[in-house]
Amino acid sequence: MAEIFNSELYFILITISTYTLFTHLSKKIKNPLFNPLLITSLFLIFYLIIYNAITSAELKATTQVYISKMTIINAMLSPLTVCLAIPIYTRWLIIRQYWLPILVGTVVGCTVSICSVLILGNLFQIDKQFIMSLIPKSVTTALAVEISSNIGGVRAITVSAVILTGILGAL
């Protein structure tokens, strides 16, 4: 019985069902602060804390265990990112019409984002590995993880920063 609560399927089901529940509630509540991704993340953090408090040592579910159990979900991130090309393609005429403002906005936004992380990180004497983990915070998770690993960042910090940036941007 204990193996069930520490299995890959269990963690996937609890993650998807929690997100589905909070998505449904978010549509009813209609408050931008009730973001399903944010609430699901907070719920899963508290769930892991409570789960670890009441289980034996061999069943502890650290964040590393949770992430390792989510390999199927993580494997789907790259193909899902590619699917973002479909809405972009359907708006090709608009993109062609406004290519210069889009290009300038993208370059300026990326430059400000990267420079602000580097300047503030060095100003507050933050560890270089942590700074490298925060640099790709404004791209998709799949791309951010690759960028972070190539420049010496920590995957877990990068994923958290991308999710937090996305949630704050949506709010």
C-alpha positions in Angstrom: 0.0 0.0 0.0 2.8 2.4 0.8 4.3 2.0 -2.7 1.1 3.4 -4.2 1.6 6.7 -2.3 5.1 7.0 -3.5 4.6 5.9 -7.1 4.9 8.0 -10.3 1.3 7.5 -11.2 0.2 8.8 -7.8 2.2 12.0 -8.1 1.0 12.6 -11.6 -2.6 12.0 -10.7 -2.5 14.3 -7.6 -0.8 17.1 -9.7 -3.2 16.9 -12.6 -6.3 16.5 -10.4 -5.3 19.4 -8.2 -4.6 21.6 -11.2 -8.0 20.6 -12.8 -9.8 21.4 -9.5 -8.2 24.8 -9.1 -8.8 25.6 -12.8 -12.5 24.9 -12.3 -12.6 26.9 -9.1 -10.7 29.8 -10.7 -13.4 30.1 -13.4 -16.1 30.3 -10.7 -14.2 32.7 -8.4 -12.9 35.0 -11.3 -10.2 36.6 -9.3 -6.8 37.0 -11.0 -5.1 36.3 -7.7 -6.7 32.8 -7.7 -4.3 31.6 -10.5 -4.6 27.8 -10.9 -0.9 27.4 -11.4 0.0 29.4 -8.3 -2.6 27.7 -6.1 -1.7 24.3 -7.3 2.0 24.9 -6.7 1.3 26.2 -3.1 -1.0 23.2 -2.5 1.6 20.7 -3.6 4.3 22.4 -1.5 2.0 22.2 1.6 1.0 18.7 0.7 4.6 17.5 0.5 5.3 19.2 3.9 2.4 17.5 5.5 3.0 14.2 3.7 6.6 14.2 5.0 5.5 15.1 8.6 3.2 12.0 8.8 5.1 9.4 6.9 8.0 7.2 7.8 11.6 8.0 6.7 11.7 5.6 3.8 8.5 7.2 2.3 9.6 10.8 2.5 8.8 12.7 -0.7 11.3 15.5 -1.1 11.1 17.9 -4.0 13.8 15.8 -5.8 11.6 12.7 -5.4 8.6 14.6 -6.7 10.5 16.0 -9.7 11.9 12.5 -10.5 8.3 11.1 -10.4 7.1 13.7 -12.9 9.4 12.6 -15.7 6.5 12.0 -18.1 5.1 15.5 -17.5 8.6 17.0 -17.9 9.1 15.0 -21.1 5.9 16.7 -22.5 7.2 20.2 -21.9 9.3 20.4 -25.1 6.6 19.2 -27.5 4.1 21.5 -25.8 6.4 24.4 -26.3 6.6 23.6 -30.0 2.8 23.7 -30.1 3.0 27.4 -29.2 4.1 27.9 -32.8 0.6 27.2 -34.1 -1.1 30.4 -32.7 2.0 32.4 -33.8 1.6 30.9 -37.3 -2.1 31.7 -37.5 -1.3 35.4 -36.7 1.5 35.6 -39.3 0.0 38.6 -41.1 -0.1 40.7 -37.9 3.4 39.6 -37.0 4.7 40.6 -40.5 2.9 44.0 -40.2 4.4 44.8 -36.8 7.7 43.0 -37.0 9.8 46.0 -36.0 8.0 46.9 -32.8 7.9 43.2 -31.9 11.7 42.8 -32.6 12.6 46.0 -30.7 10.3 45.1 -27.7 11.8 41.6 -27.6 15.4 42.7 -27.7 14.9 45.5 -25.1 12.8 43.2 -22.8 15.5 40.5 -22.9 18.3 42.9 -22.4 16.6 44.6 -19.4 15.7 41.2 -17.9 19.2 39.8 -18.2 21.0 43.0 -17.1 18.7 43.5 -14.1 19.4 40.0 -12.9 23.1 40.4 -13.3 23.3 43.9 -11.8 21.0 43.2 -8.8 22.6 39.8 -8.2 26.1 41.4 -8.1 24.9 44.4 -6.1 23.4 42.1 -3.4 26.4 39.7 -3.7 24.2 36.7 -4.6 25.9 33.4 -5.5 26.8 33.2 -9.2 25.1 29.8 -9.6 21.8 31.4 -8.3 22.2 34.4 -10.7 22.8 32.0 -13.6 19.6 30.2 -12.6 17.6 33.4 -12.8 18.8 34.7 -16.1 16.5 32.6 -18.3 13.4 33.3 -16.2 11.4 35.0 -19.0 11.2 32.2 -21.5 9.4 28.9 -21.5 10.3 26.2 -18.9 11.8 23.8 -21.5 14.0 26.5 -23.0 14.9 28.0 -19.6 16.1 24.6 -18.2 18.4 24.1 -21.2 19.8 27.7 -21.0 20.3 27.4 -17.3 22.1 24.1 -17.5 24.4 25.5 -20.2 25.4 28.6 -18.2 25.8 26.8 -14.9 22.4 27.4 -13.2 20.3 25.1 -11.0 17.3 23.5 -12.7 15.0 23.6 -9.7 15.6 27.3 -9.1 15.2 28.1 -12.9 11.9 26.2 -13.0 10.6 28.1 -10.0 11.7 31.4 -11.4 10.0 30.7 -14.7 6.7 29.7 -13.1 6.8 32.7 -10.7 7.6 35.1 -13.6 4.7 33.6 -15.7 2.3 33.9 -12.8 3.2 37.4 -12.0 3.1 38.3 -15.7 -0.4 36.9 -16.0 -1.6 38.7 -12.9 
